[in-house]
Amino acid sequence: MTLNDLEAIIASRKEAAPDSSWTAKLLSKGPEKCAEKFGEEAIEAIIAAAKDDRENLTNEAADVLYHLLVMLAARDVPLSDVMAVLEARTGQSGLAEKAARD
């Protein structure tokens, strides 16, 4: 599965009945709830990384990616826009790019 595949699945459930899938239910609760859930999953991934729990980190990372894409879908931000930003950043040093933003 690719992130594009996952994005397509999430998009297909965006207009579905909330009782038809977890994704539809989460999206029906609005962007704020989607963001909250993403934050929860990110914290769980951080804890797994800090504890050097590879198996749990792998599972939590999957949750983070999924919930990131749900959060983006809730705000109608396509993954391609995020990827375009990353692509633009590859043309310069990460240190220079960060310095330009600060």
Stockholm file with secondary structure:
# STOCKHOLM 1.0

chainA/1-102         MTLNDLEAIIASRKEAAPDSSWTAKLLSKGPEKCAEKFGEEAIEAIIAAAKDDRENLTNEAADVLYHLLVMLAARDVPLSDVMAVLEARTGQSGLAEKAARD
#=GR chainA/1-102 SS CCHHHHHHHHHHHTTSCTTTCHHHHHHHTCHHHHHHHHHHHHHHHHHHHHTTCHHHHHHHHHHHHHHHHHHHHHTTCCHHHHHHHHHHHTTSCHHHHHHHHC
#=GC SS_cons         CCHHHHHHHHHHHTTSCTTTCHHHHHHHTCHHHHHHHHHHHHHHHHHHHHTTCHHHHHHHHHHHHHHHHHHHHHTTCCHHHHHHHHHHHTTSCHHHHHHHHC
//
